[in-house]
Amino acid sequence: MKTCLSLFFATAALFLSARSQPSSKSAQERVSRSTAKQDDLESTRLHLQEVVKKLYGKDAPKELEWVKITPIQQMTKRGDVAEGTKIEEAKGEDELYLDKDPCKGKAIAFHYPYEKHDTGKTKKCGEKTFPILRVLQK
């Protein structure tokens, strides 16, 4: 009887283990999607780097950095607030890229819906002066 129960539990454990393991195809798809997201993130960063160069001119940072580290955190979450200069805002206000440390290229992305307000403050970067916005992620 003990042998029969042991065999039953061993078989059940193997069955459950096999079901919980992702197939190589789904694992490959996840890796592919992750790589695509990283590629999109990098192409966005490179695009914004060019915008920052035009915005700040000779005082632009050599490289734009994301404020948050992991890809899922590049965008803000509900309740996040930040101040900085606007790098770029997508048409229709779907996304807003903010330089949290003006002239240093510390970018953070807000996505619709968000609220932006002029703080009345400015930040000088080389010869140019930029308005400081406060943005709230809703």
LINLIN-V69846 format. One record per backbone hydrogen bond with DSSP energy under -1.0 kcal/mol. CO is the residue of the C=O (numbers start at 0). NH is the residue of the N-H. Records with the same first field share a line. If there is no record, write none. Layout:
CO=NH  NH
This chain:
0=4
1=5
2=6
3=7
4=8
5=9
6=10
7=11
8=12
9=13
10=14
11=15
12=16
13=17
14=18
15=19
16=20
22=26
23=27
24=28
25=29
26=30
27=31
28=32
29=33
30=34
31=35
32=36
33=37
34=38
35=39
36=40
37=41
38=42
39=43
40=44
41=45
42=46
43=47
44=48
45=49
46=50
47=51
48=52
49=53
50=54
51=55
52=56
55=58
56=59
64=106
69=72
70=73
73=108
76=79
79=136
81=134
83=132
84=98
87=96
89=92
93=111
94=89
95=109
96=86  87
97=107
98=84
100=103
104=64
105=99
106=66
107=97
108=75
109=95
112=137
114=135
116=133
120=131
122=129
124=127
127=124
129=122
131=118
132=83
133=116
134=81
135=114
136=78
